[in-house]
Amino acid sequence: MRRTTRYPVQEANSLWQIYKTVSFWKVVKNFIVIQLARYTPFLNMKNWLYRTFLRMDVGDQAAVALMVMMDIMFPEKIKIGRNSVIGYNTTILAHEYLIKEYRLGEVRIGSNVMVGANSTILPGVEIGDGAIVSAGTLVHKDVPPGAFVGGNPMKMIKTKEERESEEQNEMSSNEA
């Protein structure tokens, strides 16, 4: 199960009550900063925008590709480790607005992680160090360190141990 905190709502669905959850002006500011970051090709500037205006924890040499959509309401709940790559047009959510409740949860992306293009990362998940998420994946649960995952719904393709064994075999065959 993902690590989210649930907040029940009584009246109309939770999206109708959005500005009881988060300030309108915070959303406006976040929208502007995220749109600037989505289109800027300069990684240092993009990371500076995330850190300075959205209070995100972004590691050194993290590379967020063009068109990545960070959570517009709670970007401060997103953490990206050092030397990770977030692929083109990926969406990272820290909230879910549902009919009878809304949920909030931190997203933790480890160091040296590769997230393929057009992936969606849901709130409350952790992607371990060195993991690979293939393009177009719906990340709906934790990804172990070093694992290779993909698909919708996400499935384990290779464990860290299987990847390391495969790399050893390749190195051995190249030496021969």
N, C-alpha and C positions, 0 to 999 in steps of 0.2 A: 504494500500500500504506500502511496506517496505521502510525504510529510506535509500535510496542509492543515491549517486551522479553519474550521467550519463556523460560519456565522449565519444562523437562520434569519429569515425575513418573514414578516407577517402579512404585509400588504401585497401589492403587485410584485411581479418577479423582480429579482435583485437588481437587474440592470436599470429599472425605473428608479431605483434608490441610490444610484451611483454616487451622487454628490453628498450623500450622507456618509459615504465610505471614504471618499477622497475629494480634496478641494478642487473645484473647477479650475482655479488659477494654476494649481500644480499640474493638472492635466494639460492645460494650454501651454505652459512652459515646457513640459516634457515632450509634447507633440512637436513643438518647434525645434528643440534640440535633437530629437530623434530623427526628424526629417533632414536636418542639416547633416547629421552623422551618416544617414543612409546613403547620401549622394556624394559625400566627400571621399576622394581617392587617397587622402593622406592619412595613413594609419596613426601617426603620432597625434595629429589633430583630433581624429575620431576618438581615440582613447582619452585624450584630455577633456573632450566634451563629456564623455561618459562619466569620468571621475569627478570633474568639477561641478557640473550642473545636474547630473542625475544621481550622484553619490554611489555609483557602482564601484565595486571592487574589481578592477581590471589589472591583471598581471603584466609585467614587462614583456615586451615583444608579442603580446596577444595581437592577433590579426583578425579583425572583423570585416568581412567582405562587404561589397556594395549591397544595398537593399535589405540588409538584416533589420528586422523589426523587433526592437526590444519592447518589453512590457511598458505600455504608456502610462499606467497608473502607479505601478510599484517597481520601477527599475532598480531601486536601491536594494531589492531582494535578489538581484542577479550578481553572481560572482563568477569571474572567468580567470582561470589560472594563467601562469606565465607560459609563453610560447605556444599557445593554443590557437587553432584556426577555426573560425565560425564561417561556414560556407554561405555563398550567395543566397539571398532571399530566405534565409532561415528566420523563423519566428521563435522568440523565447518569451514564455508567459510566466508570470508570478501570481496571476489571479485567474479565477474562473467565476463568472457570474451565471448562476443557474436559476431555475424557477423558484425553488423554496429556500435557497441559501446561496452564499458566495463563499469562496475558499481562497485563502492566501497561503503561499508557501515559497520558501527560498529555492532558488535554482543554483546549484553549485556545479560548475564545470571545472574539472581539475586542470593540471598543467600537462602540456604536450598532448592535448586532446585534438582530434580532427573531427569536426562535424561537417558532413557533406551538405551540399546545396539543397535548398527547398525542404529542409527538415523542420519539424515543429517539436519544441521541448516544452512539456507541460509543467505546471507548478509543483514544487515539492520533490523534484528528482535531483539526484546527484550522479554526475558522470565522472567516473574515477580517472585518475592520472593515466595518461598513455592510451586511453580508449579511442576507438575509431567508430564513428557513427556514419553509416553509408547514406548517400544522398536520398532524400525523400522519406526519411524515417520519422515516425511518430514516436518520440521518446516519452513513454507513459509510465516508466518505472526506472529504478536505478540501473546504471551500467557499471559493472565491476571494473576495477582498474585493469588496463591492458586488453580488455575484451574488444571484439569486433562484432557490432550489432547492425541490424538493418531491418527494414520492412515496416508495414502497417497492417497489424500491430507489430511493434518491434520484437524481433526474436534474436537470440544468440546465434551468431554465425561461427565464431571461433572464440575460445577462451584465451586468456593470456598465455597459458601453458601450451596450447595448441599452436598459437602464433609463434612463440619462441622455438618450439620444436621444428616447425616448418622453416623458420629462418636458419636454424642450425643445419638442417638438411640441405638447404640451398647453398649455404656457405661451403659445406662439405663437397657437394657436387661441383661447385665452381673451382675448388682447389684441385680436383682430380683431373 
